[in-house]
Amino acid sequence: MGWMSWERFRCIVDCQKFPDECISDHLFRTAADLLVSEGYADAGYEYVIIDDCWLSKERDSNGRLEPDPERFPHGMKQLANYIQSKGLKFGLYEDYGTKTCAGYPGVIDNLELDAQTFGEWDVDYVKLDGCYAEITSMDEGYPQFGYYLNKTGRLMVYSCSWPVYQEENGMKPNLTKIAEHCNLWRNYDDIQDSWSSVQDIMEWFAKNQDVIVPHAGPGHWNDPDMLIIGNYGLSLDQSKTQMAVWAILAAPLIMSNDLRAVRPEFKEILLNREIIAINQDVLGIPGKRVQQHRNISVWVRPVTPVGYTHSYAVAFTSNRDDGAPYTYSVNLNDIGLTNPAGYTFKDLYGDKEFVLRANATLTVRVNPSGVVFYKATVLP
């Protein structure tokens, strides 16, 4: 869980025109301050991650990476230590290829040196992208860079873009190997600031769930990309949907928004402790879409506590665009909730709580592009 710059702030590097939005020391110190002061850190958002465009265009005279001296005048280690002084952790982006996606120096041919540099800078999280790279070399190169990160002796989360580049180029990723070497990995396209982008990602994850879910679990996660809640592109209902489905998928919760401008109703979604608890459930079992009918999808994830069966998170999401909430009914057995004694259902976006026994019918009304989200706690 944490905050990353890319989706909201992209590669804004003109600090004269955009002093509060440019990729700079100021932006990331501000993000760290706000994660703490606005309650996000207390809720579990702990990583502050710099994405692309932090680098100088060339390496220094010793071949080492260096940050842009005007936008990061104090260097990366001092910025890392400031963020860590807040009780947070520091993340940094690089690229496996010759250049980053925005054209800054990549790590290829300097894997060990760059890993050493990240260790010296007290980096806690590394995102390694895959632009300008040989797709066929990733199966060896990404593990090699991970090896050098481990060799520093510093614990660093390792986020890989390895599979998405192979998928896009028609090469089947070796997810067993990826899960062995990476803590999380991007499976699909970058998220954009729109409901259509969120829908597209949800559909890809549903259609590919039987392939990707078996490889995810504690310490190694599928990553559908950033939370865009609090930006321009999602309504309140759509924001609730993204948060619910990312919780079902056991996805990393990495926000990319302007923390200074998140309105209270969107902040409430991001800080929903019951939904965060679903996302962070200790079993670490990702959920799946188990039913789809009339543009309503039913998503189910096994969670704690465990009794005769698991407890479950159950989300009903709507891809409908008619003007009224849509009524949808489902038999509990048909979605895998088979405990004979039943379950206590708690509405995670409201106060409603009720008990349903085995083989009962659950009826909901789902807003257009919205969600109804329950935790169904197993009864003894």
Secondary structure, 3 states (H helix, E strand, C coil): CEEECHHHHCCCCCCCCCCCCCCCHHHHHHHHHHHHHCCHHHHCCCEEEECCCCECCCCCCCCCCCECCCCCCCHHHHHHHHHHHCCCEEEEEEECCCECCCCCECCCCCHHHHHHHHHHCCCCEEEEECCCCCHHHHHHHHHHHHHHHHHCCCCCEEEECHHHHHHHCCCCCCHHHHHHHCCEEECCCCCCCCHHHHHHHHHHHHHCHHHHHHHCECCEEEECCCECCCCCCCCHHHHHHHHHHHHHCCCCCEECCCCCCCCHHHHHHHCCHHHHHHHCCCCCCCCEEEEEECCEEEEEEEECCCCCCCEEEEEEEECCCCCCCEEEEEEHHHHCCCCCCCEEEEECCCCCEEEECCCCEEEEEECCCCEEEEEEEECC
